[in-house]
Amino acid sequence: MELFGITGTEYVGYLASLMVLISFTMRTIKGLRLLNMAGCILFVLYGFLMPNLRIGLPIIIANVAIFAVNTYYLMRKRTS
């Protein structure tokens, strides 16, 4: 599927990038982490949409790790 010469895979990548970019404008850490996690999910999808897994695997690994870090800090109880 192409629209304006851009494939669906590229749209997923652009949307993921936009989500991560917008996450850094959030006023709260919780908002930043949640929006960043949404971007991570889209990047993982983008990695799986690459022509082969060898190309997408670095994208997938990095974003699964970032998602895990965000999840850890969102779930962790505040001790201070």
N, C-alpha and C positions, 0 to 999 in steps of 0.2 A: 504494500500500500504506500503510495506516494502522494503528497500534497505539497504543491509549490516546489517540487524537486527534492523534498526532504522525506526520508523514509520514516516509517513508524518507529523503528529502533532509534533513529536520531532524535525524534520527538521525545521519547522516553528519557534519553540522555540529557537533552536540554531542560526538560521539566525537573529532573533530578538535580541538575546544577542550580536551577532557579530556586528550588526548595531549600537547598543547603545555603545558598546566598541569602535568601530572605530570613533563614533561621538566625543569622548573625545580627539581624536588626531587631530581634525580639527584646523586650524590656525585662523579661523574667527568664531565669535560667530554665525553669520548667518548660516555658514556651519554646525556648531555643532548642532544648533537648528533644521535645516532641516533634517539632518541625524538622529538625535534623534527622531524626529517626525515620520520618516519612521519606526524606531524601535518600537515606541509606537503602530503604526498601526498594525505591525506584532504581537506584544504582545497581543493586543486586539483580533486579529484573533486567536491566540494561546489560549487565555482564552475561546473563544467560542468553540474551538475544544476539550476542556477538556471533560472527560466522562459525567460530569453533570455541570450545571451552578453554583452549590454551590462551586465546586472546582475552577472554573475559574473566579468567580466574583471578588475576591480580585485583581487578575491580571488585569482584565478589568477596574475596578474602578481606580486603581492606575495609569494606563497608559492613561486613558482618562483624568485624572487630569493633568498629566505631559504634555500631548499633548496640553491641554488648556493653561497651563502656557507658553509653548513654543510659541503658537499662539499669546497669549497676547503680549509677548515681541517682537515678530516679527512685529506685526501690530501697536504697539504703536509708536507714533511720538516722536522723540527725542526732549527734551526741553532744553538740554544744548548745 
